[in-house]
């Protein structure tokens, strides 16, 4: 597993500019052609195939200059007609593994305008060359200028992108620049957003809220902050059909993303990830869902808190169909709110038992866990539609300790409640820490567990965490061991 500096990523994806040539031509007589060594695009050594045909007053050069001026003005609409849908951006590298696509570009150029104001791209020289192998490239030499939004200091960098055309669309962009220079400036402009302790840009919403609209059953949610001082919210839901679900929402300052995962008692799931925050009461991102019948879908989501007592979520699926859900604080005597109400305690016997389960797991005393679980206990980790039996669960816990050393559970909070349907659940929130035995890479997961009781034993365990990232660690250790 590798980690990526978000500031570097912002630079590489969005800024299709920063200098690779220290001298920019000022006229056609001084043109500075970049050829193509092997007929497959820009190499890191620019050796002309043969003399190209170069112009400065052609349609592609004009279109490129217009696009860059729109970008500088914060208008990204022209990008749709400028880039092909499958365009790839290559920052300081021709390797495909180092490239990325248009979605990332859109995300991060918006951040340029968060970090800087009064952006201009000038003086600018643009030329287009057609080579003997049929490739057409537009080259730009210019200065990228802006005012740092945090320091109010001007920033100026020479820039050079190269655009490869297929018809009237750009399919590849090669970027040449001094990444360190721009990264240092972005650290001051947006660095706090990615600091390890950077707070969530979204203003957390808590309490009981009723959701309605969108040709969906009305629903009630109770959002709480189970871990004081931790940027996460837990949601307990029930809808008009009696379906219950658990939601976990958290802010990751390392990626600048807010993520949510929700799992329902009918097998349905809904997850979203937001990376755009116009202000503290608005966020935009993408979602994916799975209905109870197995139907899956994806789309975009926008959540805006219009007032203290009104929040609106708009979802648009792949077909362009829009669903709007309205959220308003629930009345104290709302029957649906009453069905969610539960009296929770954290000093009872079941809470203490689960605390001991966590501590024995942490210490590797796995045999001490088994007597607390019924022989027919159902274990649901990540996907509630594929439960495991007790033997599989026990083997899985062993894999945890085979994969990681120094396992530690921090910020553990445990409580137990009896719900209106008569079921008793003990719920836990914690931060899981460990060190990969093969790579010595530290791993941190925010984890939520829920244990349902019958006759003094646990009959159901549900665990919410990033299981895919966990499996990456398991596979790394297995590969190192030759398994």
C-alpha positions in Angstrom: 0.0 0.0 0.0 1.3 3.5 -0.8 0.3 6.8 0.6 -0.1 9.9 -1.5 0.4 13.5 -0.4 -2.9 15.2 -1.2 -1.2 18.5 -1.9 1.0 16.8 -4.5 -2.0 15.0 -6.0 -3.8 18.4 -6.3 -0.8 19.8 -8.1 -0.3 16.9 -10.5 -3.9 16.4 -11.5 -5.2 19.9 -11.8 -2.3 22.2 -12.9 -1.8 21.2 -16.5 1.1 23.6 -16.3 4.5 24.3 -14.7 7.7 24.7 -16.5 9.8 22.1 -18.2 11.6 24.5 -20.6 13.3 27.6 -19.3 13.0 29.5 -22.5 9.6 30.2 -24.2 9.4 31.3 -27.8 8.1 34.7 -28.5 7.4 34.3 -32.2 7.2 31.6 -34.9 10.8 32.3 -35.8 11.8 31.2 -32.3 9.5 28.2 -32.1 10.5 25.5 -29.7 9.2 22.2 -31.2 8.9 19.0 -29.2 9.1 15.9 -31.3 8.2 12.3 -30.6 10.9 9.8 -30.3 9.1 6.6 -31.0 5.8 7.5 -32.6 3.9 6.7 -29.4 3.7 10.2 -27.9 5.9 12.3 -25.8 9.0 10.7 -24.5 11.1 12.2 -21.7 13.7 12.9 -24.4 12.3 15.1 -27.2 13.8 13.9 -30.5 11.9 15.2 -33.6 10.5 12.5 -35.9 11.2 15.0 -38.7 10.4 18.6 -39.3 6.7 19.2 -38.3 4.2 21.6 -39.8 3.8 24.3 -37.1 1.2 27.1 -36.9 0.2 29.7 -34.3 -3.1 31.0 -35.8 -4.9 27.7 -36.2 -8.2 26.5 -34.6 -6.6 24.2 -32.1 -4.2 26.8 -30.8 -7.0 29.3 -30.4 -9.2 26.6 -28.7 -6.3 25.9 -26.3 -5.8 29.5 -25.4 -9.5 30.0 -24.8 -9.7 26.9 -22.6 -6.8 28.1 -20.4 -8.3 31.6 -20.0 -11.6 30.0 -19.0 -9.8 27.8 -16.4 -8.0 30.9 -15.0 -11.4 32.6 -14.6 -12.8 29.6 -12.8 -15.0 28.4 -15.6 -14.5 24.7 -16.2 -17.5 24.2 -18.5 -15.3 24.4 -21.7 -13.3 21.4 -20.5 -16.2 19.1 -21.6 -15.7 20.1 -25.3 -11.9 20.4 -25.0 -11.0 17.0 -23.5 -12.1 13.5 -24.6 -13.9 11.6 -21.9 -11.0 9.1 -21.6 -8.3 11.8 -21.6 -5.2 10.9 -19.5 -3.0 13.4 -17.7 0.7 12.6 -17.3 2.5 14.7 -14.8 6.3 14.6 -15.1 6.0 11.0 -16.2 5.1 9.0 -19.3 4.1 5.9 -17.2 0.5 4.9 -17.3 0.5 4.1 -13.6 1.3 7.8 -12.9 -1.6 9.1 -15.0 -5.1 10.0 -14.1 -8.4 11.0 -15.7 -10.8 13.9 -16.1 -12.8 13.3 -12.9 -9.7 14.0 -10.9 -8.9 17.0 -12.9 -12.3 18.5 -12.3 -12.0 17.9 -8.5 -8.6 19.5 -8.1 -8.7 22.5 -10.4 -11.5 23.7 -8.2 -9.1 23.6 -5.4 -6.7 25.9 -7.3 -9.4 28.6 -7.0 -9.8 27.8 -3.3 -6.1 28.3 -2.7 -5.6 31.3 -5.0 -7.6 34.2 -6.3 -7.1 36.4 -9.4 -5.5 33.5 -11.3 -4.2 34.4 -14.8 -2.2 32.4 -17.4 -0.1 35.0 -19.2 1.9 35.9 -21.0 1.0 32.9 -23.1 2.5 31.5 -26.3 0.6 28.7 -28.1 1.6 26.7 -31.1 0.3 23.5 -32.8 2.5 21.0 -34.7 1.6 18.1 -37.0 4.3 15.5 -37.2 5.1 13.0 -40.0 3.7 10.1 -37.9 0.3 11.8 -38.0 0.3 13.0 -34.4 -0.9 16.6 -33.7 0.2 18.4 -30.5 -0.4 21.8 -29.1 2.3 23.3 -26.9 1.9 26.1 -24.4 4.5 28.3 -22.7 3.2 30.8 -20.2 3.3 32.1 -16.7 0.8 30.9 -14.1 0.0 33.7 -11.6 -2.3 34.0 -8.6 -2.6 35.5 -5.2 -2.3 33.0 -2.3 -5.7 33.2 -0.5 -4.0 32.6 2.9 -1.0 34.9 2.8 -2.2 37.4 0.2 1.2 37.1 -1.5 1.5 36.8 -5.3 2.8 33.6 -6.8 4.3 33.2 -10.3 5.5 30.1 -12.0 6.5 29.4 -15.6 4.3 26.7 -17.2 4.4 24.2 -20.1 1.7 21.7 -20.9 1.5 19.7 -24.2 -1.8 18.5 -25.5 -2.3 15.6 -28.0 -5.3 15.8 -30.3 -7.6 13.1 -31.8 -9.8 15.1 -34.1 -11.3 18.0 -32.2 -10.6 16.6 -28.6 -7.5 16.3 -26.5 -6.7 12.7 -25.5 -3.5 13.1 -23.6 -1.8 15.9 -21.6 1.8 15.8 -20.7 2.8 18.2 -17.9 6.3 19.4 -17.1 6.9 21.4 -13.9 8.8 21.9 -10.7 6.4 20.2 -8.4 8.1 21.3 -5.2 7.7 24.9 -6.0 3.9 24.8 -6.4 3.5 22.2 -3.6 5.2 24.5 -1.1 2.8 27.3 -2.1 -0.2 25.1 -1.8 0.9 24.0 1.6 0.3 27.5 2.8 -2.9 28.0 0.8 -4.6 24.7 1.6 -2.3 22.9 3.9 -4.6 23.0 6.9 -7.2 21.1 5.0 -4.9 18.1 4.9 -3.3 18.4 8.3 -3.5 15.3 10.4 -5.8 17.1 12.9 -7.7 19.2 10.3 -11.3 19.4 11.3 -14.2 18.4 9.1 -15.2 21.2 6.7 -18.8 20.0 7.1 -20.8 21.3 10.1 -22.0 18.1 11.8 -25.7 17.6 12.2 -27.0 15.7 15.2 -30.3 14.8 16.8 -33.6 13.3 15.5 -34.5 14.3 11.9 -37.4 13.1 9.7 -36.6 12.4 6.0 -39.3 12.7 3.4 -39.8 13.0 -0.4 -38.3 11.4 -3.4 -40.9 8.6 -3.9 -39.3 6.8 -0.9 -40.7 5.8 2.5 -40.5 8.5 5.1 -37.7 7.8 7.6 -36.4 8.9 11.0 -32.7 9.1 11.9 -30.9 9.9 15.1 -27.4 11.2 14.5 -25.1 11.1 17.5 -21.3 11.7 18.1 -20.3 8.5 20.1 -16.7 9.5 20.4 -16.1 13.0 21.8 -13.5 14.9 19.9 -13.6 12.5 16.9 -14.9 13.8 13.6 -17.5 11.1 13.1 -21.3 10.7 13.4 -23.4 7.6 14.0 -26.8 7.4 12.5 -29.6 5.0 13.6 -32.5 4.8 11.1 -36.0 3.4 10.8 -38.3 4.0 7.9 -42.1 3.8 7.6 -41.9 0.1 6.5 -40.1 -0.8 9.7 -36.7 -1.3 8.1 -33.8 -0.4 10.4 -30.3 0.6 9.4 -27.0 1.8 10.9 -24.9 4.6 9.3 -21.4 5.6 10.0 -20.1 8.9 8.7 -16.5 10.1 9.1 -14.0 12.8 8.0 -10.6 11.7 6.7 -8.2 14.7 6.8 -5.5 12.8 4.9 -7.7 12.5 1.8 -9.9 15.6 2.3 -13.0 13.3 1.9 -16.1 12.7 4.0 -17.5 9.2 3.7 -20.6 7.5 4.8 -21.7 3.8 4.9 -25.2 2.6 5.8 -26.5 -0.9 6.0 -30.1 -1.9 6.4 -31.8 -4.8 8.1 -33.3 -5.8 4.6 -29.8 -6.2 3.1 -29.8 -2.9 1.3 -26.8 -0.5 1.6 -26.0 3.1 0.7 -22.6 4.8 0.7 -21.5 8.2 -0.4 -18.2 10.1 -0.5 -17.9 13.9 -0.7 -14.8 15.8 -1.6 -16.2 19.2 -2.5 -17.3 21.6 0.3 -18.4 25.0 -1.0 -19.0 26.1 2.6 -19.5 24.4 6.0 -23.2 23.6 5.2 -22.8 22.2 1.7 -21.0 19.2 0.2 -20.9 17.4 -3.1 -19.8 13.9 -4.1 -20.7 10.5 -5.5 -22.8 7.7 -4.2 -23.3 4.0 -4.7 -26.2 1.9 -3.5 -27.6 -1.7 -3.4 -31.3 -2.2 -3.0 -32.8 -5.1 -1.0 -33.5 -6.9 -4.3 -29.9 -6.7 -5.3 -30.2 -3.9 -7.8 -27.1 -1.6 -7.8 -26.6 1.9 -8.8 -24.3 4.9 -8.7 -24.7 8.7 -9.1 -23.9 12.1 -7.7 -25.1 13.6 -4.5 -25.4 17.2 -3.2 -26.3 17.8 0.5 -27.1 21.4 1.6 -28.3 22.6 5.0 -30.5 25.5 3.9 -31.4 26.5 7.5 -30.9 25.2 11.0 -34.2 23.4 10.6 -33.9 22.3 6.9 -31.5 20.1 5.0 -31.9 18.9 1.4 -30.2 16.0 -0.3 -30.3 15.8 -4.1 -29.2 12.5 -5.8 -29.0 12.1 -9.6 -28.4 8.5 -10.9 -26.7 7.4 -14.1 -29.9 7.8 -16.1 -30.2 11.5 -15.0 -33.1 10.8 -12.7 -33.3 13.1 -9.7 -34.4 12.2 -6.2 -34.7 15.0 -3.6 -35.0 14.2 0.1 -35.9 16.8 2.7 -34.7 16.6 6.3 -36.4 18.5 9.2 -36.0 18.1 12.9 -38.5 15.6 14.4 -41.2 16.6 16.8 -40.8 15.2 20.3 -44.0 13.2 20.1 -43.4 11.9 16.5 -44.4 8.2 16.6 -41.5 7.2 14.4 -39.1 9.0 16.7 -40.5 7.1 19.6 -39.8 3.8 17.8 -36.1 4.8 17.6 -35.9 5.8 21.2 -33.8 3.5 23.4 -32.4 3.8 26.9 -28.7 3.1 26.7 -26.4 2.2 29.6 -22.6 1.6 29.7 -22.2 0.2 33.2 -24.3 -3.0 32.8 -23.0 -6.6 32.7 -23.3 -6.9 28.9 -21.3 -3.8 28.2 -18.6 -5.0 30.6 -18.6 -8.4 28.9 -18.1 -6.8 25.5 -15.3 -4.6 26.8 -13.5 -7.7 28.0 -14.1 -9.3 24.6 -12.3 -6.4 23.0 -9.4 -6.5 25.5 -8.9 -10.2 25.1 -8.9 -9.8 21.3 -6.4 -7.0 21.6 -4.1 -9.2 23.7 -4.5 -12.2 21.4 -6.4 -14.3 24.0 -8.9 -15.5 21.4 -10.0 -18.7 23.2 -11.4 -16.5 26.0 -13.9 -15.0 23.5 -15.7 -18.1 22.4 -17.8 -18.9 25.5 -19.6 -15.5 25.1 -20.9 -16.4 21.6 -23.6 -18.9 20.9 -22.6 -21.9 18.7 -25.1 -20.8 16.0 -24.0 -17.1 16.3 -24.1 -15.2 12.9 -21.2 -13.0 12.1 -21.5 -10.2 9.5 -18.3 -8.3 8.6 -18.6 -5.7 5.9 -21.3 -7.4 3.8 -24.4 -8.4 5.8 -25.6 -10.6 2.9 -22.7 -13.1 3.4 -22.7 -14.0 7.1 -20.0 -16.3 8.5 -20.3 -19.1 11.0 -18.4 -19.5 14.3 -15.5 -21.5 12.9 -14.9 -19.0 10.1 -15.1 -16.1 12.6 -12.6 -17.8 14.9 -10.2 -18.5 12.0 -10.5 -14.9 10.9 -9.5 -13.5 14.2 -6.4 -15.6 14.0 -5.6 -14.1 10.6 -5.7 -10.7 12.3 -2.9 -11.5 14.6 -1.0 -13.3 11.9 -1.1 -10.2 9.7 -0.5 -7.5 12.4 1.6 -7.1 15.4 1.1 -4.6 18.2 -2.7 -4.6 17.8 -4.2 -1.9 20.0 -7.8 -0.6 20.5 -8.0 3.0 21.4 -10.9 5.3 22.3 -13.1 2.4 23.1 -16.7 3.3 24.0 -19.3 0.6 24.7 -23.1 0.9 25.5 -26.0 -1.4 25.7 -29.7 -0.7 24.9 -33.0 -2.6 24.7 -35.0 -1.5 21.6 -38.7 -1.4 21.0 -38.7 -4.7 19.2 -37.4 -6.3 22.3 -33.9 -7.0 21.0 -30.9 -6.1 23.1 -27.7 -4.8 21.4 -24.3 -3.8 22.8 -22.6 -1.3 20.5 -19.0 -0.3 20.4 -16.9 2.4 18.8 -13.1 2.3 18.7 -10.0 3.1 16.8 -8.1 -0.1 15.7 -4.3 0.1 15.4 -1.8 -2.4 14.2 1.5 -2.8 12.3 1.7 -5.0 9.2 4.1 -7.9 9.9 5.4 -8.0 6.3 5.8 -4.3 5.5 6.0 -2.7 9.0 3.4 -0.3 7.8 1.1 1.1 10.5 -2.6 0.7 9.9 -5.5 2.6 11.5 -9.2 1.8 11.2 -12.2 3.4 12.7 -14.5 0.4 13.7 -18.1 0.0 14.9 -19.3 -3.3 16.3 -22.8 -4.4 17.3 -23.6 -7.5 19.3 -27.1 -8.8 19.8 -27.9 -10.9 22.9 -30.2 -13.8 23.7 -30.1 -15.8 26.9 -26.9 -14.3 28.1 -25.0 -15.1 24.9 -24.2 -13.2 21.7 -26.2 -14.5 18.8 -25.3 -11.9 16.2 -22.2 -9.8 15.5 -22.1 -7.0 13.0 -18.8 -5.1 12.3 -18.5 -1.9 10.2 -15.0 -1.0 8.9 -13.0 -0.6 5.7 -12.7 -4.3 5.0 -11.2 -3.8 1.5 -8.2 -1.9 2.9 -7.8 -4.5 5.7 -7.7 -7.3 3.1 -4.9 -5.5 1.3 -2.8 -5.9 4.4 -3.7 -9.6 4.7 -2.8 -10.2 1.1 0.6 -8.4 1.5 1.5 -10.7 4.4 0.3 -13.8 2.6 2.4 -12.9 -0.5 5.5 -12.2 1.7 5.0 -15.7 3.3 4.5 -17.4 -0.1 0.9 -18.2 0.6 
